[in-house]
Amino acid sequence: MTPQSDAAPQQGGGPPEGWSEDRLLDGRVVLRQPVAGYRSAIDPVFLAAAVPARPGERVLDLGCGVGAAALCLLARVPGLQVVGLDLQAELARAAGENARLNGQGDHVLALVGDVRRPPPRLAPGSFDHVLCNPPHHAAARGRPSADAARARANREDGAGLADWVAAAAAMVRPKGSVSFVHRADRLDELLGALRGCLGEIVVFPLWLGGGRPAKRVVLRARKDVATPLALLPGLVLHEAGGGFTAEAEAVLRGARPLAL
């Protein structure tokens, strides 16, 4: 069972005060999330698009937040069993509520816990796929947000990037996949953490367009597979006029998987 919180969204009626009701995948996913603090945008959609899951498999969503990535994945691949883990009890409960709101209550279990000390019910090596959207800012980098919830979601606090990689590698089965979405300027750190525990690494940049550098990368790796690293062309997000490219729209609206 997920913990209770008076501020978290309830089924039936509209979202409570301080929460919004948003849509992902062209309306196929309904997402209630706090108006203040961290809000899901396109990162979890691209993360879900990287997971090579098949119906009936087990998936672990580390740092699940309100369940955006898990629900986007279920919209594309029905019949999965997804377990979400988040340090913030309010967000974990919201993930469970959002799953029920989308008719996926039987397919999502949201738990509260720290990636460094996962709940005992999460057995190592028991998941076919693990997806991770960890805090994007290192603890010592820049000034934290004045909003406490946003700061907890965006900035490492205790668990560093290496801890997230170690947790993902421990939980995925041999030959299973691990997918990350992260800042492009921390790719070197992410690759360093992966060394020795995961292989067949594929890096997929998300280019801003107009000759600008990528700010995000999607990375996928596998356990006990030694294939060399591959750097793919990636995907350009924006047209010259500012709108999304047709390729980006195919993922963001059409739920198309990434070609990793």
Backbone bond lengths (Angstrom), bond angles and torsions (degrees), N, CA, C in turn:
res aa  C-N    CA-C-N  psi(-1)  N-CA   C-N-CA  omega(-1)  CA-C   N-CA-C  phi
1 M - - - 1.462 - - 1.526 109.52 -
2 T 1.312 116.21 143.60 1.461 120.06 175.57 1.519 109.61 -87.95
3 P 1.338 118.26 153.52 1.453 121.23 -176.62 1.508 111.62 -69.28
4 Q 1.306 116.08 156.95 1.453 122.24 -179.57 1.518 110.91 -91.79
5 S 1.325 116.18 147.91 1.459 121.81 177.27 1.511 108.39 -154.19
6 D 1.315 117.66 126.99 1.463 120.65 -178.24 1.517 112.18 -63.60
7 A 1.348 116.87 -23.34 1.462 119.37 -177.11 1.514 112.73 -85.09
8 A 1.304 118.48 -15.26 1.453 120.79 -177.11 1.513 110.95 -76.52
9 P 1.341 118.14 153.31 1.454 121.23 -175.06 1.514 112.13 -67.62
10 Q 1.307 116.28 147.22 1.448 123.27 178.04 1.518 109.38 -112.26
11 Q 1.341 116.26 151.65 1.452 119.81 176.53 1.526 109.69 -69.80
12 G 1.302 114.60 152.36 1.463 119.62 177.96 1.517 110.53 86.40
13 G 1.341 117.24 136.88 1.444 120.66 -178.69 1.505 111.61 68.68
14 G 1.338 115.14 -165.55 1.453 119.46 -180.00 1.508 111.22 -89.98
15 P 1.317 116.51 179.02 1.467 120.19 178.66 1.518 111.17 -67.74
16 P 1.322 118.28 150.75 1.464 120.76 178.65 1.517 111.49 -71.26
17 E 1.305 116.10 171.03 1.469 121.25 179.10 1.527 109.72 -58.16
18 G 1.318 114.68 136.00 1.454 119.87 179.98 1.516 113.94 88.89
19 W 1.341 117.08 0.90 1.452 122.40 178.95 1.515 109.29 -125.19
20 S 1.335 116.88 148.86 1.458 121.74 176.51 1.518 108.97 -116.58
21 E 1.325 116.01 159.99 1.457 121.28 174.70 1.518 108.04 -115.40
22 D 1.312 116.27 114.93 1.453 122.57 -174.17 1.520 110.15 -118.30
23 R 1.340 115.99 170.35 1.458 121.70 -178.49 1.527 109.92 -125.78
24 L 1.322 115.67 140.83 1.460 122.61 173.09 1.522 108.44 -124.62
25 L 1.324 116.84 161.43 1.469 122.60 179.13 1.527 111.66 53.34
26 D 1.322 114.42 48.79 1.467 121.04 176.02 1.521 111.75 58.19
27 G 1.328 116.34 35.88 1.456 121.11 175.63 1.512 115.26 94.93
28 R 1.320 118.26 -5.58 1.463 119.82 -178.92 1.523 112.56 -71.65
29 V 1.320 117.06 -22.86 1.462 121.43 177.84 1.518 108.93 -119.20
30 V 1.326 116.05 124.32 1.459 122.82 174.59 1.519 107.62 -98.24
31 L 1.329 116.45 129.34 1.462 120.38 -173.38 1.519 110.00 -131.80
32 R 1.314 115.88 116.12 1.454 120.52 172.36 1.521 108.52 -95.75
33 Q 1.339 114.86 130.32 1.461 120.03 -176.00 1.521 110.02 -149.81
34 P 1.334 117.35 158.20 1.462 119.52 -178.89 1.527 111.64 -62.82
35 V 1.309 115.75 142.68 1.460 120.48 176.12 1.526 109.59 -67.80
36 A 1.333 116.86 -41.40 1.461 121.68 176.74 1.525 109.28 -95.85
37 G 1.313 116.32 160.59 1.452 120.47 179.78 1.513 111.39 87.82
38 Y 1.343 115.60 -162.59 1.466 120.27 -178.52 1.518 110.21 -69.12
39 R 1.345 115.85 135.97 1.463 121.33 178.28 1.530 108.99 -128.15
40 S 1.330 115.43 134.64 1.459 120.60 179.23 1.520 109.79 -67.39
41 A 1.331 115.21 137.25 1.464 120.92 176.86 1.521 107.67 -127.96
42 I 1.327 118.26 -122.86 1.464 119.02 -175.90 1.521 113.02 -91.50
43 D 1.335 118.62 -18.11 1.463 120.32 -177.02 1.525 112.99 -55.50
44 P 1.342 119.39 -50.29 1.467 118.38 -178.75 1.521 113.62 -66.17
45 V 1.332 117.50 -26.02 1.467 120.19 178.23 1.523 109.75 -67.89
46 F 1.330 116.82 -45.03 1.462 120.33 178.18 1.524 110.96 -69.55
47 L 1.307 117.93 -34.42 1.461 120.16 176.91 1.524 110.33 -62.25
48 A 1.318 117.25 -46.85 1.463 120.81 178.83 1.520 111.41 -61.64
49 A 1.327 116.57 -34.87 1.465 120.85 -178.61 1.521 112.49 -69.72
50 A 1.338 117.77 -14.07 1.465 121.28 -178.63 1.520 112.84 -89.20
51 V 1.327 118.05 -13.20 1.467 121.22 -171.74 1.533 110.31 -84.83
52 P 1.346 118.73 120.28 1.466 121.70 -177.33 1.532 112.28 -85.88
53 A 1.325 115.95 52.79 1.464 120.57 -174.40 1.520 111.59 -81.78
54 R 1.328 114.95 155.90 1.463 122.52 175.59 1.527 108.75 -126.67
55 P 1.331 118.16 152.48 1.464 120.65 -179.23 1.524 112.34 -50.93
56 G 1.329 115.70 137.58 1.450 121.57 178.38 1.511 114.92 92.90
57 E 1.339 117.95 -10.16 1.458 120.05 -178.82 1.526 111.24 -82.30
58 R 1.353 115.11 164.41 1.462 122.39 179.41 1.526 108.94 -104.18
59 V 1.327 115.33 134.49 1.463 121.92 -176.01 1.520 108.82 -129.71
60 L 1.326 116.49 138.52 1.464 122.59 175.46 1.519 108.76 -112.65
61 D 1.336 116.25 126.50 1.469 122.80 178.29 1.518 108.23 -107.54
62 L 1.339 116.23 100.56 1.460 121.42 179.43 1.525 109.47 -83.81
63 G 1.336 116.02 126.64 1.452 120.33 -174.27 1.509 110.25 74.16
64 C 1.335 116.71 48.77 1.471 121.71 -170.01 1.519 113.95 -69.52
65 G 1.343 118.57 -19.24 1.459 119.00 -176.68 1.517 110.83 57.15
66 V 1.331 116.90 -133.91 1.465 121.02 -179.34 1.523 112.49 -88.61
67 G 1.328 117.18 9.27 1.459 120.82 173.22 1.511 116.14 96.02
68 A 1.320 118.80 15.84 1.463 121.12 -174.82 1.529 112.27 -60.64
69 A 1.335 117.81 -50.85 1.464 120.12 -177.15 1.521 111.21 -65.50
70 A 1.327 116.98 -42.36 1.461 120.62 -179.92 1.518 111.44 -60.67
71 L 1.321 117.29 -43.11 1.464 120.62 -178.13 1.528 111.70 -72.49
72 C 1.327 117.20 -34.15 1.472 119.21 174.77 1.525 110.66 -65.61
73 L 1.329 116.91 -38.80 1.454 120.15 177.85 1.527 110.87 -65.66
74 L 1.324 117.66 -43.25 1.463 121.61 179.38 1.523 111.96 -66.20
75 A 1.331 116.83 -30.12 1.469 119.56 177.33 1.523 110.88 -66.45
76 R 1.325 116.47 -29.70 1.474 121.12 179.18 1.520 112.45 -90.40
77 V 1.339 116.53 -36.45 1.469 121.18 -176.22 1.527 108.40 -125.84
78 P 1.305 118.83 92.52 1.468 120.46 -178.94 1.530 111.08 -70.43
79 G 1.321 114.74 157.84 1.457 119.72 174.15 1.505 115.33 85.66
80 L 1.323 118.95 5.84 1.455 121.38 175.43 1.528 110.44 -75.98
81 Q 1.316 115.69 158.95 1.455 121.88 168.58 1.523 106.96 -112.98
82 V 1.336 116.43 113.46 1.463 121.80 -173.96 1.517 109.86 -113.67
83 V 1.325 116.27 130.25 1.460 122.61 172.37 1.522 107.29 -110.65
84 G 1.326 116.46 127.59 1.454 121.35 176.83 1.515 110.59 -107.01
85 L 1.318 116.52 145.34 1.464 122.06 177.98 1.517 108.87 -131.23
86 D 1.329 116.06 127.85 1.462 120.02 177.31 1.514 109.53 -143.61
87 L 1.320 116.07 146.26 1.455 121.52 -179.03 1.523 112.04 -72.95
88 Q 1.349 117.53 -28.13 1.455 121.84 -177.71 1.531 109.98 -91.16
89 A 1.319 115.52 116.04 1.464 120.84 -175.66 1.524 111.69 -59.98
90 E 1.326 117.26 -38.89 1.456 120.65 -178.81 1.527 111.27 -62.26
91 L 1.322 117.06 -40.63 1.458 120.42 -179.80 1.525 111.24 -72.14
92 A 1.328 117.42 -38.14 1.459 120.02 178.41 1.522 110.55 -62.58
93 R 1.322 116.60 -42.11 1.463 118.61 178.72 1.524 110.32 -66.06
94 A 1.333 116.91 -39.10 1.462 120.17 177.94 1.525 111.06 -62.09
95 A 1.342 117.34 -35.73 1.460 120.20 177.45 1.522 110.85 -61.65
96 G 1.330 116.81 -41.46 1.457 120.16 176.71 1.510 112.50 -65.04
97 E 1.327 116.18 -41.75 1.466 120.34 178.38 1.525 111.16 -65.27
98 N 1.325 116.76 -40.99 1.466 119.78 178.82 1.527 111.18 -65.30
99 A 1.322 116.71 -35.97 1.461 119.42 176.43 1.530 110.85 -60.85
100 R 1.310 116.70 -45.45 1.472 119.90 178.35 1.525 111.23 -65.66
101 L 1.325 116.33 -37.84 1.460 120.75 178.89 1.523 111.53 -61.07
102 N 1.333 116.46 -30.51 1.463 122.14 -179.43 1.524 113.10 -97.42
103 G 1.328 117.09 11.24 1.454 120.41 179.85 1.511 114.08 72.36
104 Q 1.340 116.72 22.45 1.468 121.59 -177.48 1.523 111.51 -116.47
105 G 1.326 116.86 20.87 1.459 120.11 -176.93 1.515 114.18 -59.50
106 D 1.334 117.11 -30.33 1.461 120.55 179.02 1.524 112.92 -81.05
107 H 1.325 116.58 -5.96 1.468 120.22 -174.87 1.522 113.41 -115.74
108 V 1.336 118.06 -1.74 1.463 121.35 -178.57 1.521 109.40 -131.07
109 L 1.317 116.08 129.29 1.461 123.12 171.95 1.514 107.38 -122.40
110 A 1.329 117.40 117.93 1.464 121.57 -178.33 1.523 109.50 -104.54
111 L 1.325 116.16 126.07 1.455 122.67 -177.84 1.526 110.36 -117.96
112 V 1.320 115.08 155.61 1.460 121.88 174.61 1.519 108.20 -99.86
113 G 1.322 116.76 131.28 1.451 118.79 178.17 1.517 112.76 175.97
114 D 1.316 115.11 168.42 1.459 124.83 -179.25 1.530 108.23 -100.02
115 V 1.332 117.38 134.96 1.464 119.73 179.82 1.531 111.83 -61.59
116 R 1.324 117.31 -22.79 1.472 119.64 179.02 1.527 112.10 -77.96
117 R 1.335 115.75 -22.74 1.463 121.45 179.55 1.525 108.29 -138.17
118 P 1.337 118.41 71.63 1.461 120.99 -177.04 1.525 111.54 -60.65
119 P 1.328 117.56 151.00 1.461 120.11 176.77 1.520 111.42 -56.17
120 P 1.333 118.19 146.36 1.465 121.18 -177.84 1.524 113.94 -57.09
121 R 1.326 117.32 -26.43 1.466 119.28 -177.89 1.530 112.08 -71.90
122 L 1.330 118.18 -11.13 1.466 121.45 175.53 1.532 108.40 -90.07
123 A 1.299 116.28 98.81 1.466 120.56 -176.45 1.518 110.98 -80.75
124 P 1.322 118.35 130.38 1.474 120.43 177.21 1.521 111.63 -57.37
125 G 1.334 115.20 142.49 1.451 121.52 177.86 1.512 115.24 71.19
126 S 1.337 117.80 17.48 1.470 120.17 -174.47 1.523 114.24 -104.30
127 F 1.344 117.71 4.99 1.460 119.93 -177.22 1.530 110.49 -117.13
128 D 1.327 115.57 139.79 1.468 120.88 177.51 1.521 111.24 -73.72
129 H 1.332 116.46 -31.67 1.461 121.23 -178.24 1.524 108.86 -145.07
130 V 1.318 116.24 146.72 1.463 122.70 172.83 1.521 107.70 -127.61
131 L 1.328 116.90 132.81 1.460 120.74 174.00 1.514 109.37 -120.20
132 C 1.323 116.49 145.02 1.467 121.72 -171.69 1.522 110.43 -138.14
133 N 1.315 115.56 130.18 1.460 122.08 171.32 1.526 106.44 -126.10
134 P 1.352 117.08 74.57 1.470 120.08 -174.66 1.518 111.47 -74.12
135 P 1.343 116.92 166.71 1.468 119.21 173.80 1.527 110.25 -53.10
136 H 1.325 116.36 135.63 1.459 120.09 -172.58 1.517 114.01 -86.23
137 H 1.334 117.89 -13.66 1.470 120.05 -176.36 1.525 110.02 -109.84
138 A 1.316 116.24 133.92 1.459 120.41 174.23 1.521 109.79 -66.85
139 A 1.316 116.44 154.07 1.465 120.97 -174.93 1.520 112.33 -58.85
140 A 1.314 117.34 -35.24 1.467 120.54 -173.99 1.524 113.01 -94.26
141 R 1.325 118.49 4.47 1.463 120.26 -173.95 1.524 111.25 -100.94
142 G 1.324 116.88 125.33 1.451 121.99 172.81 1.523 113.63 68.78
143 R 1.323 114.74 -171.98 1.464 121.77 -178.98 1.520 109.62 -101.32
144 P 1.337 118.04 129.04 1.462 119.45 -178.85 1.520 111.86 -67.49
145 S 1.339 115.80 155.39 1.456 121.29 177.78 1.518 110.18 -63.42
146 A 1.330 115.53 146.82 1.463 119.98 175.63 1.519 111.56 -69.66
147 D 1.328 117.34 -21.66 1.460 121.94 176.71 1.529 108.61 -81.45
148 A 1.322 117.04 118.11 1.469 120.82 -173.32 1.521 111.96 -62.43
149 A 1.336 117.24 -41.22 1.467 119.94 -178.49 1.523 110.84 -66.19
150 R 1.322 116.60 -41.88 1.467 120.08 178.31 1.527 110.36 -64.97
151 A 1.334 116.30 -40.48 1.461 120.07 179.76 1.524 110.98 -62.67
152 R 1.339 117.45 -41.37 1.468 120.66 -179.92 1.523 110.82 -65.24
153 A 1.326 117.47 -35.82 1.453 120.84 -177.72 1.526 112.73 -78.55
154 N 1.333 117.18 -32.58 1.460 121.10 -172.84 1.520 114.55 -97.69
155 R 1.332 117.37 -19.02 1.465 120.37 -173.22 1.520 109.92 -123.11
156 E 1.347 115.75 134.22 1.456 120.06 178.38 1.523 110.48 -61.15
157 D 1.309 115.35 134.27 1.458 121.31 179.76 1.523 107.38 -138.48
158 G 1.302 116.38 93.32 1.460 120.29 -176.35 1.516 111.01 95.64
159 A 1.318 116.76 -71.89 1.466 121.35 -179.93 1.525 109.96 -78.72
160 G 1.335 116.42 122.33 1.454 121.34 175.73 1.510 110.98 -94.49
161 L 1.308 116.37 178.28 1.464 120.95 -176.31 1.527 110.94 -59.58
162 A 1.324 117.81 -38.29 1.464 120.70 178.60 1.523 111.59 -62.14
163 D 1.337 117.47 -33.15 1.466 120.93 177.82 1.525 111.38 -67.21
164 W 1.332 116.74 -38.84 1.460 120.53 178.05 1.527 110.67 -65.59
165 V 1.321 116.74 -42.61 1.463 120.22 178.51 1.524 110.37 -63.83
166 A 1.337 116.94 -43.84 1.465 120.53 -179.56 1.522 111.37 -62.15
167 A 1.338 117.08 -40.45 1.460 120.36 179.07 1.520 111.15 -65.48
168 A 1.331 116.85 -43.66 1.461 120.57 179.66 1.521 111.02 -62.97
169 A 1.337 116.35 -44.09 1.459 120.49 -179.21 1.520 111.69 -65.38
170 A 1.320 116.97 -34.42 1.463 120.51 179.83 1.530 111.58 -71.38
171 M 1.318 117.57 -35.05 1.462 121.01 -172.95 1.529 113.76 -85.04
172 V 1.328 117.90 -24.71 1.463 119.29 -176.23 1.528 109.75 -82.31
173 R 1.311 116.16 147.64 1.469 121.33 178.47 1.535 109.91 -74.78
174 P 1.328 117.65 162.22 1.468 119.54 173.00 1.523 111.30 -56.41
175 K 1.319 116.51 136.82 1.464 126.37 -176.80 1.533 112.75 74.07
176 G 1.330 118.07 -4.76 1.458 120.34 178.42 1.517 111.63 -74.96
177 S 1.343 116.50 169.45 1.462 121.43 -174.43 1.518 112.25 -107.96
178 V 1.325 114.59 150.06 1.464 123.42 172.92 1.522 107.56 -126.09
179 S 1.332 117.43 129.54 1.467 122.18 -178.77 1.521 110.09 -122.92
180 F 1.336 115.81 137.06 1.460 123.17 177.99 1.523 109.08 -125.55
181 V 1.328 116.46 148.55 1.458 121.94 160.60 1.524 106.08 -120.07
182 H 1.344 116.40 130.98 1.460 118.46 -174.39 1.527 110.04 -154.88
183 R 1.317 114.39 173.22 1.452 121.38 177.63 1.520 109.81 -67.62
184 A 1.329 115.81 137.12 1.463 119.58 179.23 1.528 111.75 -63.93
185 D 1.329 117.70 -31.56 1.460 119.16 -177.76 1.532 112.93 -77.88
186 R 1.335 117.51 1.93 1.461 120.85 173.33 1.529 110.92 -116.21
187 L 1.333 116.21 15.14 1.461 120.09 -179.18 1.524 111.49 -60.68
188 D 1.333 116.57 -39.41 1.465 118.56 179.98 1.524 111.39 -61.15
189 E 1.321 116.43 -39.91 1.466 120.75 179.51 1.529 110.88 -68.03
190 L 1.321 116.51 -40.36 1.456 120.82 178.76 1.524 110.81 -64.11
191 L 1.326 116.67 -44.97 1.460 120.24 178.83 1.527 111.20 -63.42
192 G 1.321 117.13 -37.81 1.456 120.35 177.88 1.520 111.87 -63.32
193 A 1.325 116.63 -38.93 1.461 120.41 179.26 1.524 111.61 -69.21
194 L 1.332 116.66 -31.00 1.461 121.15 -179.67 1.522 113.11 -74.58
195 R 1.331 116.39 -24.32 1.461 120.33 -173.81 1.522 110.93 -59.39
196 G 1.319 115.54 125.52 1.451 120.68 176.60 1.515 115.52 92.86
197 C 1.345 117.57 -12.77 1.468 118.30 -179.10 1.524 113.33 -122.52
198 L 1.332 118.49 -21.35 1.459 121.72 178.68 1.527 108.80 -141.42
199 G 1.337 116.90 149.22 1.450 121.65 179.83 1.518 111.68 -132.01
200 E 1.343 115.45 -165.05 1.464 122.02 -174.89 1.541 110.42 45.92
201 I 1.320 114.95 49.33 1.462 120.93 -176.33 1.523 109.71 -76.71
202 V 1.330 115.55 130.96 1.462 122.91 177.25 1.519 107.87 -122.75
203 V 1.331 117.49 124.51 1.459 122.99 179.70 1.526 108.63 -108.03
204 F 1.320 115.86 127.44 1.469 122.58 -174.68 1.535 108.06 -126.04
205 P 1.343 118.82 98.12 1.469 120.34 -178.73 1.532 112.04 -71.10
206 L 1.313 115.54 146.06 1.459 122.45 172.14 1.532 106.69 -107.26
207 W 1.346 115.61 97.05 1.463 121.68 -175.35 1.520 110.38 -77.68
208 L 1.332 116.21 141.05 1.460 120.23 178.95 1.523 111.86 -71.86
209 G 1.317 117.72 -28.55 1.457 121.98 -176.15 1.512 111.44 99.27
210 G 1.334 116.38 166.21 1.450 120.93 179.88 1.511 113.45 65.87
211 G 1.331 117.26 28.08 1.450 120.59 179.75 1.512 114.92 77.66
212 R 1.335 117.12 4.16 1.459 120.57 -179.24 1.525 110.29 -81.71
213 P 1.325 116.93 153.33 1.468 119.54 -178.92 1.524 112.11 -72.56
214 A 1.307 115.92 162.04 1.459 121.30 175.94 1.523 109.55 -73.33
215 K 1.336 116.43 138.05 1.463 120.80 173.25 1.524 111.60 -100.85
216 R 1.314 116.65 -19.12 1.452 121.71 179.26 1.525 110.00 -128.04
217 V 1.321 115.15 150.52 1.462 121.40 170.03 1.523 107.83 -131.09
218 V 1.314 115.07 146.25 1.458 121.63 167.27 1.524 106.04 -103.68
219 L 1.311 116.06 133.01 1.460 121.01 -179.22 1.519 109.31 -128.46
220 R 1.324 115.54 134.78 1.463 120.14 176.00 1.523 109.10 -127.56
221 A 1.324 116.24 140.39 1.462 121.89 178.87 1.526 108.51 -141.62
222 R 1.333 115.52 168.90 1.460 120.68 179.37 1.521 110.26 -131.38
223 K 1.309 114.62 152.64 1.454 121.15 -179.15 1.526 110.55 -87.04
224 D 1.314 115.60 136.37 1.470 122.56 177.85 1.527 112.34 60.84
225 V 1.322 116.72 33.65 1.463 122.10 174.70 1.528 106.72 -127.78
226 A 1.320 117.30 131.07 1.470 121.00 -171.11 1.523 114.13 -107.55
227 T 1.330 118.64 15.92 1.459 121.21 179.29 1.529 110.48 -59.38
228 P 1.346 119.49 139.71 1.464 121.32 -178.74 1.530 112.86 -61.98
229 L 1.320 114.99 158.23 1.465 122.35 178.37 1.524 110.95 -61.22
230 A 1.337 115.87 143.89 1.465 122.09 175.83 1.529 109.30 -126.17
231 L 1.325 116.21 128.79 1.461 122.43 174.57 1.526 107.44 -102.88
232 L 1.336 116.83 112.85 1.453 121.97 -174.83 1.529 111.23 -91.64
233 P 1.341 117.62 163.38 1.471 120.01 178.32 1.518 113.29 -61.40
234 G 1.312 116.85 -27.53 1.459 119.55 179.90 1.507 113.05 79.19
235 L 1.316 115.83 -156.12 1.459 121.75 -173.74 1.520 109.35 -141.82
236 V 1.331 117.13 135.95 1.463 122.28 176.00 1.522 108.74 -88.01
237 L 1.326 116.48 126.33 1.459 121.08 -174.24 1.521 113.66 -80.93
238 H 1.349 117.74 -41.81 1.464 120.10 -167.71 1.528 113.01 -121.56
239 E 1.318 114.87 141.72 1.458 122.28 170.32 1.524 109.65 -74.60
240 A 1.312 115.35 169.97 1.468 119.92 179.15 1.522 111.77 -59.39
241 G 1.339 117.08 -32.85 1.458 120.63 -179.13 1.510 114.59 -80.90
242 G 1.326 117.38 -5.10 1.456 120.52 176.41 1.510 115.26 108.94
243 G 1.345 118.52 -20.44 1.456 120.89 178.91 1.516 111.77 -75.49
244 F 1.321 115.69 168.92 1.457 119.87 177.99 1.523 110.65 -72.87
245 T 1.321 115.95 147.21 1.461 121.26 174.85 1.531 109.26 -70.81
246 A 1.331 115.27 164.23 1.462 119.69 178.27 1.530 110.55 -61.98
247 E 1.319 117.35 -36.34 1.461 120.73 179.37 1.526 111.42 -66.15
248 A 1.333 116.79 -40.11 1.461 120.04 177.38 1.524 111.04 -68.20
249 E 1.328 116.55 -41.02 1.470 120.69 178.73 1.527 111.28 -61.47
250 A 1.335 116.71 -34.84 1.462 119.82 179.99 1.517 111.15 -62.22
251 V 1.331 117.41 -31.46 1.467 121.35 176.52 1.524 110.61 -83.37
252 L 1.331 116.79 -48.13 1.458 121.42 -173.04 1.520 113.38 -71.97
253 R 1.332 117.88 -31.12 1.461 121.05 -179.88 1.535 112.21 -111.51
254 G 1.306 115.83 -36.51 1.465 119.40 -174.44 1.507 115.44 -93.78
255 A 1.358 117.98 -1.73 1.463 123.10 178.52 1.523 112.40 60.35
256 R 1.319 117.53 30.41 1.462 120.12 178.23 1.515 109.52 -74.82
257 P 1.329 118.55 136.76 1.464 120.02 177.38 1.519 111.52 -71.78
258 L 1.313 116.74 155.01 1.450 120.93 175.55 1.524 109.82 -74.21
259 A 1.331 115.73 146.69 1.466 121.11 -179.28 1.521 109.65 -87.52
260 L 1.328 115.51 76.83 1.478 121.23 -179.03 1.526 109.86 -97.42
